[in-house]
Amino acid sequence: MGHLRMCYPAGRVAPGPFLRSTHRGSTIRGTSEGKGLYMRKRAIPVVGAALTVIAVGSMFTASANAHSTNTTVAAGHHAVQNVKFHPDGTACYDQMNSDQGNAGVSDKFTDQKTLNTKAADDFTLTSSCTVNEVDVFGGGYGWPGPVTSFNVTFYKDDGSGVPGKTMGTQHHLTYTYTDSGSGISGTYYIALNNAKTLAAGTYWVSVQAKMTLSTSGEWYWDGNTTQTGSPAAWKNPRNGFSTGCTTWCNELSSIGVGPDHMFAIVTNG
C-alpha cells in the first residue's frame, strides 16, 4: 500500500484530533534530542479546511510553513515485535501489544491551550505494585520536537467506564526514548518522580506530553486493538478540536483510536 501526501490549502495544515508519527533515530534521553521526524499515514480528519489525500511514494509531506495539528494519525503497520519493553524494571501490568495503527493526541501545549488533550486507559492489578515508571508506545508529528516532559495522572475506577477521582498527577517527568526500528514510533520510558504504591484493583492512567506546538509539534499515543476492561477515554476540555469531548469520551467512537492504548505499569522494586 502506498503512503500518502496530505495537501492543505493556503500552505496551512488545519486542526483535527488524531495522528500517527515516526521517529528517525535511536535513543533519546531527557529533552535535548529528538530531531529529524517525519510522518506516514493513510488519512487525517481535518477541522476547518478542505483536505486532499494523494497516494505517493514513501514519505508524508505537507505544504507548510506552519505546524499541523491533528487528533489522530492513521499509519501503516510496523514491527511491533521490535518494541523495547521496560528494560530497567518488571511490569506489574503490560498491554504493550496489538498496535492499532492509529495514535491519539494527548498533549499539554504551552502556546495553544484550547488544543490541550488527555487520553487515559484503565488497568487491573492482581497484587499491589510500587509504580516507578510508566512505559508507552507513541510518537510525534509536526516536529522537530522533542517532547519537553510528561505528565502522568492516576485515577480511581468508579465503574462508570471513564476515569474516576484523580489520585494525583506527577508533572515534568523525564523519559528515555527508544525507536522501534520501524521508522514510525517508539517506546517512551517515563520515570515517576515519586513512586506510587497501588493496591490490587482497577485504576486508570493518563499520559500527557508537554509541548510547545509552534516549535515542537505534537505527540501521539498508539492505540491497541485488544480491549481489556473499559475502552480508552479522551477529552479536549476547551474543545479546540471541535469534537464536543470537553469531558471524558469513548476514544474509539470519538476520534477513532483504540479501543485501548499501548502501555505498561512498571516497578523497579
N, C-alpha and C positions, 0 to 999 in steps of 0.2 A: 504494500500500500504506500502510495506517495505521501510525502509530508505536505504541509500547507503553508502558503504565504498569506498572511492576513493584511489586506489593503484597506485603509481607512481614508475617508475624505479629508481634504484640507490639512494633511500631514498630522492628524491628531488621532490618537487611539483613545476611545471613549471607555468609561467605566462599565463593568459587568462583573458578576460575582464569582466566576470560577476560572481556574487556570492550571497550567502544568509547566514545570520548569526543568531545566537541565543545568548541571554544573560541570564545567570543564576544569579538572584539576584533581589533586589528591586530597590531602588532609589539611583542614583549616582549623586553627586553634584561636579561640578568643574572637577578636573583632578586627584584626588588622589586615586580613587577607580576603580573597573571595572574588577576584576579578575574572572576567572572561566567560560570562554566561550567555547562553542563547536558548531559544525556545523551540520545541517541536510540539505540534498539536494538530488535532483534527478540526475542532470547531470551538468558537468562543461566543457566547451570547453577549450582546453589547447593549448598553443603555445609552440612549441619546444620540445615536448616529447610525447611519447605514453601514453595513458590513459586506464586503465582497470576499469570498473564500476562493482561492485559486490553488489547485494542486501543482506543486513544483517538485524540484529535485530533492534536496537534502536538508535545507535549513530554513527555519522560520525567520522571516524578516517583516518588519512593519515600517511603512513610511512614517517618518517620525519627526525628530526634534522635540519630542515630548515623551514622557514615560507613560506607559499604558497602565490601566487599572482594570482588572477583571476579577470576578469572584471564583471562577473555576477554570482550570486548564484541562482539556481533553488531550491525551497523548497516546502515542504508540506503546505497546508492551515493551518491557525491558527485563533485564536479567535479575529478577528478584533474588535468585539464589546467591548473588554476589553482595547482598545487603550484609553489612557488618553488624553483628549483634553484641551489645553491651560487653566490651572486652574487659572492663575493669570490675565487673560485678556479676551477680546472679539475678535472673529475672524472677520476681515474685509473681508477675503476670506478663504474658507475652502474646500479642497478636500482630507481630511484625511480619505479616504474610499476606497472600491473596491480594496483591496490588490491583486496584480497580482500573488504573489508567487515567483517572481524574484526580485532581487535587484541589482543595478548597482554601481560599484565603483566610488567614487567621492572624491579623496584624494590628498593632497599635502604632499609628503614624504620628510623628511629631508635627507634621505640617498639613495633614488632611484628616481632621478628627471626625468628619462626617463619614469617612470610609473605614473607621475603626471597626474591626470584626473580631468575633471569637468563635472557635469551633471547640466542641467538647465531646468526649465519649466516655461510656461507663465501663467499669471493670469489676470483677468479683475476686476477692482474695479468699483462699481456703484456709489460710492461717495468717497470723499477724506478720507485718512486714515493716521494717525500718527503711523507708524510702530515701535513698541518697541521690537518685538520678532518674530522669525520665528520658527515654530514647524515642525519637520519632523519625519517620521517613518522609522527606519532603524536599522542596527546592524553591528556587526563586525565579522571578520574572521582572523584566524592566530593569535589570541590574545595570551598573556594575556591582551593587551590593557593597559589603556583605550585611547580614543581619547584625544589628548592633548588640542585642542581647535578647533574652527570652523572659516572658512572664509565665509562671506555672501556677494554676489555681486548682485546688482540690475542693470538691463539693460532696455533700451528703446525697444519698439517693433516697428520695421520699416516695418512690413508687409512681410518680407522675409521668415517667417516660422522658423527662428532661432533668437537667441538674437542679438539685435542691439547694439548701442553705450552704453558703460559702464556708469552707473550713479554713480559709486563709490563702493569700496569694504571696508568692515569692517573686520579687521584681529583680530586674537587671542581672539575670543569671547568665553566666558564661557557658560556653559549649565547645565541643570538638566536632568537626565535620569530617566525614569520610565519604568520598564519592563511591557510588555503587559499581563503577566501571561501565555503566550503561550509557554515559553521556546524557543522562536525563535528570537524575536526582541523587540523593544520598542520605546517609544516616546522620542525624544530629544527636549527640550525646550531651544532654543538658544536666549540669550538676546543680543540685539544690544547695542553697547557702546554709540551710539548717535541715537536718534530717527530719523526716516526717514519719512518725510511727502510726500505722493504721492497724486496727484490729481486723480479724476476719469479718468479711462483709462486702457489700457493694458500694462503690463510690463512683464519682465522675472526675475526670481530669481535663483541664483546658490548657493548651499550649498556644501562646501568642507571641509572635515575633515583634520586637521593637524595631521600627524602620523610619527613615526619612524618605518619603515617596519620591520627592523631586530629585534626589541624588542617589538613592539606593534601590528603589523599586519595591517589589512586593515578595512575600514569602507565602508558600502554599504547603498544606499538609495533605499527604496522599490518602485517598480513600482505600478501604478494604472491602472486598466483595462479600465477605462472610460476616453475617450479623451474629454477634454474641451479646446477649442481653438486649438492652434497648438500642435503637438506632442512634447514630451520632446526631448531635444538635448543633445549631449555628445561629448566630444573631449579629445584627448590624444596628446597634441602638439608635443611631441618628438617621438611619435609612438612606444613607448616601448612595447605595446601590439600587434603591427603589424596589426592593423585594418585599417590603412590608414586614420583614422579620426584625422588628425592634425589640422583641423578646425572643426567647428560645423557640426555634422552629425545627422540624424534622429536616435534616440537612439534605438528604437524598431527594425528597419531594420539592424542596425549595430551590436548591441550586445544583442538584444532580451529582452530589458527591456522597459516596457511601455504598452500603448502609453504615459502615463503620470506618474507623481510621486505623492507620498502621502506627503502633506504639508499643512500648514495653515499660513496665514499672520495675525499677532495678534497685537492689540493695547491694551495698559493698561490705556488709557485715558477714 
